[in-house]
Amino acid sequence: MSEMKNGCSKIKTLLEPYFEGVLPEAQERNLAAHLWQCPRCAAELEQIQRLSLALGALPQIEPARDLLASISARVAALPTPAQRRLSRGWRRLGLTAGLAFALVALVSFGLTLLAPALVVQAKPVLAFFARTSHTLTAWASGSYHSVLITADAAKPLWPAVRAVGLAAAPVIAVYGVAQMLFLAAVAWVIRTRRHRSMVPCHIGTRRS
Amino acid sequence: MAEAQASPEETVLIRRCLEGDRSAFDTLVNHCYRGIYDMLYQMTGSRDDASDLTQETFVRAYSRLDSFELGRPFLSWVRRIATNICIDHQRRRKSPALSLDQAAETGYELADTSPGVSPEAALEGSDRALRVMSAVQRLPENQRTVVVLRHVEGLSLEEIARALRMPLGTVKVNLFRARQRVRELVGEL
């Protein structure tokens, strides 16, 4: 008897999966055989079946009559998918333009700072071209010598330029980011204005 | 199991929505808002919450229509949105369980008044429905969601797992525990 009881308590844990049909085949066969012999477990399975029917037969709850109108009004207050794509385009354009501006600002700043050093680095290269090509020599002679003279003349100023440039670096970076945000904000304002001009403001208040 | 495909009419309606035709979205909403409301009512046990969450569901669906995969059933997608919104809502505000009295006070006609059903049988059926509804409301949120999707919405276990992005094993465990708990709460059926 106690063996049967132990068997039943184990079987009971399998009744739910059995009812759902998710037990392995062999286990399902054993359980079906047990249910033929055990009225208690069979009754328990019947309760599961009854509950399943009761859950499936719960009456459908009808919504309030104005729910559909409320949904329509709230949806009407939203931008259409096409408008959203457009606004996303504006935002992307603003961000891209701002980012490009910031990059140009930083690169030009960097070049200004490093120009004298680059000229010095370029000396042997220019000399090589000057030796190997008469045409190039003719072209380079003027600009090469004038650049070198300018660079040499500006040499005493380099430390000062570099110091000022390094101090200005954070300011320029902040300026670039601010430009980026500004352009993004302009894009957002344009989008909002377009949207407001298309959608009446009184629509879309949430139903209390 | 492969997910069902949308009907061609539904796909056409969604294309029209994407092109900016709001009336097409209204048509789609009209087809499925009752089912979504009913599901949300079973999950929340509150008429007001179900109404608010139904609105929220369709607002979110419209806002995210660009991410909808054309050819998939719209209802399944909306159901998933509704389920997520409901779960978020319940996490934010732990709603008290619906008592039998509260359920009776909601004003819904639960008794079966169809011809051929005796008043006693109708009342008995009504009483059973109330007991079951109340028991479902007392379940933990994850179990309640699974039970509603399985029995009220009629989804398969695999569909529930997909909708809730939950492992199949977890869905089974939640469902079995939920039904066990409901049986304990309801008693003899």
Interface residues (C-beta under 8 A of the other chain):
Chain A: E16 P17 E20 V22 Q47 I48 R50 L51 S52 A54 L55 G56 A57 L58 P59 Q60 I61 E62 P63 A64 L67 L68 S70 I71 S72 R74 V75 A76 L78 T80 P81 A82 Q83 R84 R85 R206 R207
Chain B: C17 L18 E19 G20 R22 F25 D26 V29 N30 Y33 R34 Y37 D38 Y41 Q42 R47 A50 S51 D52 T54 Q55 F58 V59 Y62 S63 L65 D66 Y108 E109 L110 R128 A129 V132 M133 V136 V147 R150 H151 V152 G154 L157 K172 L175 F176 R179 Q180 V182 R183 V186 E188 L189
